[in-house]
Amino acid sequence: MKKDILTLVDLAASDFDHLFSRAGELKHRRKQGISDPCLAGRTVGLIFEKASTRTRISFEAAAAQLGGTSLFISSADTQLARQEPIADTARVLERYLDALVLRTFSQEMQAEFARIASIPVINALTDTYHPCQVLSDLMTVIEFKGGYSGIRVAWVGDGNNMAQSWINAAAVLGFELILACPEGYMPEAAIVERARSWAGNKIRVVHDPAEAVENADVVNTDVWASMGQESEEETRRSVFAPFQVNRDLMTRTAKDAIVMHCLPAHKGEEITEEVFESGQSVVWDQAENKMHMHKAILEMLIIGQA
């Protein structure tokens, strides 16, 4: 039976742990020069509506390093741009490909592909969720903190697709998550309510960044205006100015706290250059781990768990 990853609540805790373990193993093996061509003869399609650096290249590199082939497809260059039904596109692509990676505005579009296609569908970002990013971020947390159990994660900024995927991860895995978001820029209430029904008070949303980062082991942030929100940039700069991750805010965290950012960063806005370039920042490990996590995801969904 095929498996998709559209949101992190599609995964059981055992799936998370398998992916963390396998991604770490694949990372170690690559650094030893060991090849793992488990996707030889397999083809992964990437349909992107949104621009990408890290997500696109890490998926392409992941497929190549596993011996497979990837095909990047701009949605504007497909018949989807001329209103071909998703169902028709999906029924064709399932005959060409072994998995489909989608980066779209709409979560519903991805759900329709997953409903129709007989091949695994992977969410590489929508306006609602960014599950693969948070999987690789948690892999990074495990590397630096030894695990996710008992840690306190702070999110500072917009209640966006990243924040909502962190909420889903905390709901499944049970770590403490405190999000500081301005009024009017909160995560979707239904997503928070579902997560709290699973994890209770371990997930909280507040309006004070200082409260969120108090004794936090991990501090996470993202740009104030995401793709498609460019017209709101000036307003958002004013609203989010008190939510900057800076040296003063970091004095409230645990002494060995790490700082994360999914990139690209607007240094001087959501995070100061001083903090971004500090010894607490793990952004480059975080970015590298996308490739290793994507290898584990492709292997699990195409080949099956080892």
Secondary structure, DSSP 8 states (H G I E B T S, - for coil): ----BSSGGGS-HHHHHHHHHHHHHHHHHHHTT----TTTT-EEEEEESS--SHHHHHHHHHHHHTT-EEEEEEGGGSGGGGT--HHHHHHHHHHH-SEEEEE-S-HHHHHHHHHH-SS-EEES--SS--HHHHHHHHHHHHHHHS-STT-EEEEES--SHHHHHHHHHHHHH--EEEEE--TT----HHHHHHHHHHHGGGEEEES-HHHHHTT-SEEEE--SS-TT-GGGHHHHHHHHGGG-B-HHHHTTS-TT-EEEE-S---BTTTB-HHHHTSTTB-HHHHHHHHHHHHHHHHIIIII---
